[in-house]
Amino acid sequence: MLLLRCHLKRALPQKVSCRFCAVMGKLQSKFKHSTYKYSRPDGFIEEKIQTKAFQEYSPAHVDTVSVVAALNSDLCVSGGKDKTAVAYNWRTGNVVKRFKGHEREITKIACIYKSSQFFSASRDKMVMMWDLQSSSQPRQQFSGHTMVVTGLTVSPDSSQLCTGSRDNTLLLWDVGTGQCAERASVSRNLVTHLCWVPREHYILQTSEDKTIRLWDSRGLQVAHTFPTQQHIQTYCEVSEDGHKCVSCSSGFEGEGCEATLWDLRQTRSRICEYRGHFQTVASCIFLPRALASMPAIATSSHDCKVKIWNQDTGGLHTGEVTEALWKRSQNHYTDEQGLLGPSSPARPTAECSH
């Protein structure tokens, strides 16, 4: 599953079938039936769901797309196995610009919102800074990791960049000079994701060592370590107010496969768990209050499901609540993130298959 950061201000000019979907392929509108089969501890479950294709455009890449992030309300930036970053106008379906410089697959993209600049990380151990308004050559290169870069986040004021890798290290960079300002290493800390806490000096990090860490960027020291989980932590996200965070884990056949809500304030305790996926949960986000009638969290999983949860109770949203979310999304689209998948139902439900 891919993640898309968006700040879309007005109603969409065309019909949008589901906010958790990528928009790349040819235009289709007919109904079709898809059958999904997944395993549970008590046997196999098979579902047949009627879906309606949505607006799709010509492919932006020649190989698998690994990551998507929004540069502004009209443009997104994607990266993938073809080693290329592409600025794409999702409203028109047009490729705006291609950026080539990496020698291997692009793993992460982080945009400086409301600017023309973004960063890409790659399996070639490099991070590059690009500018849509300048040449197709990287504006800055950040070289310091010895293995694939798997974490990438920009400070709220855009002056610093933090990167993480499977080499167990975090590096803090000065964006202006491209110089490494701080380096930290923790044994077995194979970074899976990084997220900067809004309006704070803290950076949240998940790892393959089943640990979630909160780093203080002032000296790049571990400020807090959350209780070790039973499974690899794959992704993390911080709420807009900076008071809570959510993380998710790997798993199989329903073991693991959950998302967990944490308090980022003084207690830093576990608040709630969201269980219902049957394979690794690849990503988790806070849904904007403008789209949901109550605090909600969305998760995407390798079981081909996107689920929308009641943040407070841990239960799936009811159909009525999700219908309200759908109607609001037609007229207001100001979310920071959306989960992407290869297809979607005509309208989102509390549990969307793709």
N, C-alpha and C positions, 0 to 999 in steps of 0.2 A: 504494500500500500504506500501511496505517496501522500505527501502533505502539501497543501497550498495555502500560503498566507495571503489574505485578501483584505482590502479596505474599499469595498464597492459602495458608492454613495447613493445611487439612485436606482429606481426600478430597472430591471433588465429589459431591453427593447424587444427581445425575443423570448419565447417560452423556454423555461429551464426546468428539466424534469427532476433533477436532484442535485443539491449543492455539493454532494460528495463525489462528483464525477468529473473526469477529465473530458476535454472537448477537442478531440483530435481524431478524424476519420471522415468519411463522406456523409452527406446529409441523408437521414432516413427518418421515417415517421410511422411505419407500420407496427402493429402489435406482433409480438412473438412470445413463444413459451420457452422457458429455460428450466431445466431440471438440475437440481443441486443435490449432491449426496455427500454426507459427512458422517463421521463415526462418533459414537458416544460409548461410554463404558457399558451400557446395556444393549448395544447393537448399533446398526446403521439406520440413519434417518434419511429419507428421501423427500424432497419438496419440489413441487412443480408450481412455478409462479409466473403469472402473466406480466410481461414487462413491455414497456414502450420505449423504443429507441429515441434518443434525443439528438440535438444538432451536433454533428461531428464534422471535422474538417480534415484536410489532407495531413498526413503525418509530418511532424516537425523533425523527427529523427529517423535514422535508418536502422536503429537497433533499439533495445529496451530502454525506456525512460526510467531513470532511477529516482529522480527528485524534481519537484516543482515548487517554486516560491513566487509570490506576487511582488512585482516591482512597484506598481501603482494600481489604480483602479481599472486600468485597461490592459496593462501588460503583465505577463507572467514570464518567468525565466525557468527553463527546464534543462536538465542535464542527464546524461545517460551513458550507456556502454559504447556509444560511438565517439566518446571523448569530447563531445561538442556541447557548448552551452548555447541555448537558443532563446532569444527574446521574441515573444509571441503575443500577438494581439488576440486575446480570446474572444473579443466581440466580433471581429471580422474574420478570424481564422487565418490571418496573414502572418508569415514570419517577418519580423522587423529586422533582425540582425543575427548573425551567427558568430560565435566566438570560439576560435580554435587555438589551443596552446598546450593542453594537457596530453600526456602520452598514454594515459590509461583511463578507465571509467571514472566519471564524475560521481561522487558519493553524496555530497551535501552542497546546498546553495543557501546563502544568507544574503538578503537584500537590505540595503539602507533605504527604508521606506521614504517616499516622497522625494526621492533623488533619482539620479540616473545610474547609480553605482551598485554593484553587487559583488559577492565573493563566491568562488567555487572551490571545493576540496575534491581531492582525487586519490585513486589508488596509486598514483605515481608519487605520493608522499608530499605533494605540493598543494599550496593554496594560492589562488590568483585573484587579483582585484581587477574588475572590468568597469568600463564606463560606456554606457550606451551612446553618449554624445561624442565620444572620441573614436579612435581607430579600433580595429578588431584585435589589436595586440593588448596583452595585459598591462594595466597601468602600474601594478605593483605585484611582486612575487614574494611569497613567504615560504622559506625553506628552512626546516629545522627538525621535522619528524623523520624517523627511520622506518616507519611502516605506514600503511594506509591511513589517511586522515578520516576519522569517523564522527567527529564532532566539530561544529562550527557555529559561533554565535557572536553578534555584534553588541557592544555596549549601548545603552539607551541614548547616549550623546554621540554615538558613532565614532568616537575617538580611539576605541580599543577593539581588538578582535581577539577572541579566545578560541583556540583550536585544541582538539583532543585526538588521540590516536590509539591504535592497538599496541603501540610501543610503551604503553603505561604512563604517558606523559600528557600534561596540559601545558600549552604555551600561551603567553599573553603578549600580544603584539601592539605596537604603536602604529595605527593606520596611516598616519601622515608620513612617517619615515620608513615603514616596513621593517623596523628593527624589533627583535624579540626583547621585551622588557622583563619578563619573568618566566621561570621554568619550574615546574613541579612534577615530581614522579612518585607514584605509589605502586608498590609491587602488585602485580596481577590486576591492575586497574585498566582493563581493556575497555576504553570509552565507547559507548554506543550512541550517546546524544548529549548535547549541551544546550542550555537555555538560560539566558540572562534574566534576572528578576527585574521587572520594571521599576525604574526610579531608585534602584539600589545598586550597591557595589557587589552583590552576590551573584554567583553563577551556579545553577543546578546541573548536576551531572549524573547520568546512569551508566552502569558498567556491566560487563559480563561476569564480574565477580559477585553479582547479585546484590550489589550495594548502591545506594543513592547517596551522593555527597553534595554538600553545600559548600562552595568555595568563596572566600573573601578575595576579591580581585586586588585589594590593597596588600600586595606581598604574595598573592596567590597561595594562601594557606587554607587548609580544610577548617571551616568554621563549625561544621556539624556533620555527623554521619548518622543516617537513619538506620533503624534496625535491619540487619541483613535478612534478605528475603530468601525464599526457597528456590527461586528460579531466576534466570538471567533477566535483568531489567533492560528493556529494549528502547524505551522512549520516555521523555518527560516533557511536561508543559506547566507553565506558571500562570495563574489567573491574572487578569488585567490589573486587579488591585494589589497584587503581590502577596496576598494573605494565604493562599493555598497553592498546592501543586498536585499534579496527578502523574503517576508513573504506570507503566504496564510491563507485562512479563511474557517470556516465552512459555511454551507448554505444548502438550499433546494429549488428545482424547479427553479434554476437559481438565486435566491436571495442570495447575498453573493457569495460564491463559486469562489472567484477571488484570484489572486496572485498580489502582489504589489511590485514594484521596488522602493527602497529608496536610497538616497545619504547618505553615511556614513561620508562624509567629513564635512566641516564647516556648510553648509546650512542644511544638514540632511533633505532634503525635498523629497516629493513624486515625482518620475520621470515618472512612467508609470504604468498602470494597465492592467492585462491580464484577460479578461472575455470571458467565453464560456463554462465552466463546468456547470452542472446542479445539482450537489450535492457537499458535502464537499470536498474541495481540501486538501488532506492529506499530500502532500509533494511538494517541489519545489526546483529546483537546477539550477545552472549555467552550461550550457554545455561547455566543453573545446573548445577553438578555434581550436584545432587540429582536431576536428570532425565536426565543422560547418563552413560554408563559411562566416558567419557573427555572431555577438554576439547573442546567443540564450539562452532561458530559457525553461526548461521542467517542466511540472506539472503532477501530478497523482491525480485522484479523485475517490470518492466512486461511481461515475457514470460509472466506469469501463473504463475510457479513460485515455490515456497519450497524452498530447498535447505538441507540440514543437512550441515556440513562437519566433518571431523576437523581440529581447530584446529592440530595439530602437523604433519600431513602435507600438508594442502591437498586431500586427496581427499574424495569424498562418503562419508558414513557407510554402512556395509553394512546390509543388511536386518536382520541379527541385532541390530546395535547399535540401530537405530531401533526395532525391536520392543521391546527392553528399555526404551528411552526411553518408548515408549507405555505399557508396563505400569506403570512407575514413576509416570507422570503421573496414573494413576488413583488413586493413594494418596498422592501428595505433590505439591503445586503451590505452590512458594515462589519462583517466578521473578520477576524484576523487570520483564521485558518479554516480550511475545509479538507476533508479526507477524500482522496481520489481513488477511483476504481475503474475497471474497464467498461462497466455498463451499470444501469440502474433502473429501478421501477419508475413508472410514470409519475408517481408521487412517493415521497419518502414515508416509510412507516417506522415504528419503533425498532424494527429489525429489517434492514434492507439487505437483500442478497445481490451479489453481482458475480 
